[in-house]
Amino acid sequence: MKTLPALMRPSDYTRVLRPLLPPHAFAPRPQALWKVLLHLVVIAAGYALLRHSSAWWCGPLMAVVIGHSLGCLAFFAHDVSHQSVVSHAGLRRALEALLWGLNLISPTLWKRIHNQTHHHETNTLRDPDRQFLRSENSLYTWAYNRLFYPSRDTLHGNPLPFFHFVTYILRHLITALLPGEKRLPVVTHKPAYSARHRWRILLDLFVMAALQWLIWMAVGRSWWAYFWASPAAIMGASAVVMLYVFTNHFLNPLCDHTDPLVGSTSVIVPRWMDWLHDHFSYHTEHHLFPGMNPHFYPLVSDLLITHFPDRYNRITLTLAWRQLWKRDEFIEVLPVRVFSSDSLERN
């Protein structure tokens, strides 16, 4: 059986890299809010066109345009939740409620599964985002794999993996509201949810419902226009997000300790995609410095190539997707050696 290189702690990497980065790379960047405003204007214009146009092509076209902007807002919401955009707590919560809410995602749920769990348990058994183990093979996980995960056993050309972000949020939402440790069989790990967490999730759902009512009113109270403005657009946003998300960790081995370089992959995309999608392609860099201004992730990438070239995973997006369709649908935890800082001494 293949073995992993000796795992290193996140602090082993940051101890080397942090002194080489400028202090302002970790300062909030409220100037990024102009991009948020731009996408909100695009979305509002899409609602207006759906309200006033009867052309057959308007619905599908606006779903694509609105969906892309919603996906971009999801990237910004992700950064807002990591406090890399604004420092004021009230403004941050308002932005999260709006940006996640438009994408039908509870900010409370997102923080619990992503910020507080996934980042601390990246590609371990306790990661809510990990793949299914061979020992977890069941009718439910088999069906979910075949429908929503790219692998050698999934029907090629199946578009459902691009809509996985919707089912990902839905399965974790249902699980969060279940009592105690109960979880859906297609959820790999359930963080602990207190009564306060559940009440805040219910409040988030109320805010999301209010936003959906406003969208329905904005498109002229037409269910046909609303379908393209929200449900179809949410599917489009999922496709934008999943273009990256499957490559973040699904090409990496599952192990019993978190190592950001062993457990993550960054992808190479054209510069215009990095500009539009807030440098989300630099995922390993994000796991090392989640609160950093994403515009400095290319600098972190250069430092990783210099100091940890044998551990850093960065490939083109097209190659990553080709490899995703060759992976096994169920995996195993690979054996690991003890934490080591040998790479630091070599570099």
Residue pairs with C-beta under 8 A, 6 or more apart in sequence:
1 332
1 334
1 335
2 253
2 334
3 334
3 335
3 336
3 337
4 253
4 255
4 262
4 334
4 335
4 336
4 337
5 262
5 310
5 311
5 337
6 336
6 337
6 338
6 339
6 340
6 342
7 255
7 257
7 258
7 259
7 262
7 336
7 337
7 338
7 339
7 340
8 259
8 261
8 262
8 311
8 339
8 340
8 341
8 343
9 258
9 259
9 339
10 258
10 259
10 260
10 287
10 288
12 339
12 341
12 343
12 344
13 260
13 261
13 288
13 304
13 308
14 288
14 289
15 344
16 307
16 344
16 347
17 288
17 289
17 300
17 303
17 304
17 307
20 303
21 289
21 292
21 296
21 299
21 300
21 303
22 296
24 293
25 289
25 292
25 293
25 296
25 299
26 289
26 291
26 292
26 293
27 293
28 83
28 84
28 85
28 86
28 87
29 84
29 85
29 293
29 295
30 85
30 86
32 76
32 79
32 85
32 278
33 85
33 86
35 72
35 76
35 278
36 73
36 76
36 95
36 99
39 69
39 70
39 72
39 73
39 76
40 69
40 73
42 65
42 66
42 69
43 66
43 69
43 70
43 102
44 218
46 62
46 65
46 66
46 69
46 229
46 233
47 66
47 215
47 218
47 219
47 229
48 218
49 58
49 62
50 58
50 59
50 62
50 219
50 220
50 222
50 225
50 228
50 229
51 218
51 219
51 220
51 222
51 225
52 220
58 228
59 224
59 225
59 227
59 228
59 232
60 228
60 232
62 228
62 229
62 233
63 228
63 229
63 232
63 233
63 235
63 236
64 236
66 228
66 229
66 233
66 236
67 232
67 233
67 234
67 235
67 236
67 237
67 239
67 240
68 236
68 237
68 240
70 102
70 103
70 233
70 234
70 236
70 237
70 240
71 236
71 237
71 238
71 239
71 240
71 241
71 277
72 240
72 276
72 277
72 278
73 99
73 102
73 103
74 99
74 100
74 103
74 105
74 237
74 240
74 241
75 241
75 277
75 278
75 280
76 85
76 99
76 278
77 95
77 96
77 99
77 100
77 103
77 105
77 107
77 110
78 114
78 280
79 85
79 278
79 294
80 86
80 92
80 95
80 96
80 99
81 92
81 96
81 100
81 107
81 110
81 111
81 114
81 115
82 115
82 290
82 291
83 92
83 291
84 290
84 291
84 292
84 293
84 294
85 92
85 95
86 92
86 95
93 107
96 107
96 110
97 107
97 204
97 207
98 211
100 106
100 107
100 110
100 204
101 107
101 204
101 207
101 208
101 211
102 211
103 234
103 237
104 166
104 169
104 208
104 212
104 234
105 169
106 173
106 201
106 204
106 205
106 208
107 204
108 197
108 200
108 201
108 203
108 204
109 169
109 172
109 173
109 176
109 201
109 204
112 176
112 191
112 193
112 197
113 128
113 129
113 172
113 191
114 129
115 290
116 191
117 126
117 127
117 128
117 189
117 191
118 127
118 128
118 129
119 287
119 290
120 258
121 127
121 189
121 258
122 249
122 258
122 259
122 260
122 263
122 264
122 287
123 130
123 249
123 252
123 253
123 254
123 255
123 258
123 262
123 263
123 264
124 130
124 254
124 255
124 256
124 257
124 258
124 263
125 133
125 188
125 189
125 254
125 256
125 333
126 189
127 188
127 189
127 249
128 172
128 187
128 188
128 189
128 190
128 191
129 188
129 249
130 188
130 189
130 249
130 254
131 149
131 188
131 250
131 254
131 330
131 331
132 141
132 144
132 145
132 188
132 329
132 330
132 331
133 254
133 330
133 331
133 332
133 333
134 330
134 331
134 332
136 188
136 330
137 330
138 185
140 184
140 185
140 186
141 185
141 186
141 330
142 329
144 167
144 186
145 151
145 153
145 154
145 329
145 330
146 153
146 154
146 155
146 329
147 154
147 158
147 160
148 160
148 161
148 163
148 164
148 167
149 161
149 164
149 246
149 250
149 329
150 161
150 246
150 250
150 321
150 324
150 325
150 327
151 324
151 325
151 327
151 328
151 329
152 325
152 326
152 327
152 328
152 329
153 328
153 329
154 161
154 325
154 329
156 325
161 242
161 246
162 235
162 238
162 239
162 242
162 243
163 235
163 238
163 239
163 242
164 238
164 242
164 245
164 246
165 237
165 238
165 241
165 242
165 245
166 234
166 235
166 238
171 184
171 186
171 187
172 187
173 201
174 184
175 182
175 183
175 184
175 187
175 190
176 190
176 193
176 197
176 198
176 201
177 198
177 201
178 184
181 190
182 190
183 190
193 201
212 230
215 226
215 229
215 230
216 223
216 226
216 230
218 229
219 225
219 226
219 229
240 277
243 317
244 267
244 277
244 280
244 281
244 283
244 317
246 321
246 324
247 265
247 267
247 283
247 317
247 320
247 321
247 324
248 264
248 265
248 283
249 263
249 264
249 265
250 324
250 327
251 265
251 313
251 320
251 323
251 324
251 327
252 262
252 263
252 264
252 265
252 313
253 262
253 263
253 331
253 334
254 331
254 332
254 333
254 334
255 262
255 263
255 333
255 334
255 336
256 333
256 336
257 336
257 339
260 284
260 287
260 288
261 284
261 304
261 308
261 311
261 312
261 313
262 311
263 287
264 283
264 284
264 287
264 313
265 283
265 284
265 313
265 314
265 315
265 320
266 281
266 282
266 283
266 284
266 285
266 301
266 312
266 313
266 314
267 281
267 283
267 314
267 315
267 316
267 317
267 320
268 281
268 314
268 315
268 316
268 317
269 277
269 281
269 316
269 317
273 281
274 281
274 282
278 294
279 294
279 295
279 297
279 298
280 286
280 294
281 317
282 294
282 297
282 298
282 300
282 301
284 301
284 304
284 312
284 313
284 314
285 292
285 297
285 300
285 301
285 304
286 292
286 294
286 297
288 300
289 300
292 300
301 312
301 314
304 312
304 314
305 312
305 314
306 347
307 343
307 347
308 343
308 347
310 343
311 343
315 323
